Amino acid sequence: MGDAGEGLVDNQARIQERLEEIERERTDRRQAETRDPEVQRTMESLRLARAELVRQREATTHDRRRAMIDDAIAEIDRRTSQLA
């Protein structure tokens, strides 16, 4: 009979975790809805551009090109922090 009680406790814990997860998702969704869609598009564009630059930086061997990419990544980070 002890095993059945443990299963019930486990289920209650899982249900509570799921409810908390749903509440977090709702909060995130509300915050996303209150953001300006143009800002969201810009942030996504910057995120993708940064990912591409990081990929290019890893692939390049020329020091000057790496420096240029590092400058571009720094600029994207600056713009992202201004929008956030």
KAWOUR-V305795 format. One record per residue. N is the residue number from 0. SS is DSSP state (H for helix, E for strand, C for the rest). PSI is psi in degrees with one decimal (none if undefined). Layout:
BEGIN
n ss psi
N SS PSI
N SS PSI
END
This chain:
BEGIN
n ss psi
0 C -26.4
1 H -33.0
2 H -38.4
3 H -38.0
4 H -38.5
5 H -39.6
6 H -38.6
7 H -42.4
8 H -42.5
9 H -43.3
10 H -41.3
11 H -39.6
12 H -42.7
13 H -40.6
14 H -44.2
15 H -42.7
16 H -41.8
17 H -40.9
18 H -40.7
19 H -39.0
20 H -43.0
21 H -41.5
22 H -40.8
23 H -43.0
24 H -41.2
25 H -43.6
26 H -44.9
27 H -41.5
28 H -42.8
29 H -42.6
30 H -38.9
31 H -36.4
32 H -31.5
33 H -14.0
34 C 151.7
35 C 128.9
36 H -33.4
37 H -39.4
38 H -41.2
39 H -43.1
40 H -41.9
41 H -43.6
42 H -43.1
43 H -41.3
44 H -43.8
45 H -39.5
46 H -44.8
47 H -40.7
48 H -41.3
49 H -43.2
50 H -41.3
51 H -40.9
52 H -39.5
53 H -41.1
54 H -43.9
55 H -39.7
56 H -40.4
57 H -27.7
58 H -21.9
59 C 150.7
60 C -13.2
61 C 126.2
62 H -42.2
63 H -41.2
64 H -41.2
65 H -41.3
66 H -40.9
67 H -42.3
68 H -41.6
69 H -40.4
70 H -41.8
71 H -40.7
72 H -41.2
73 H -39.6
74 H -42.0
75 H -42.4
76 H -39.3
77 H -46.0
78 H -40.2
79 H -42.7
80 H -31.6
81 H -37.1
82 H -28.4
83 C none
END
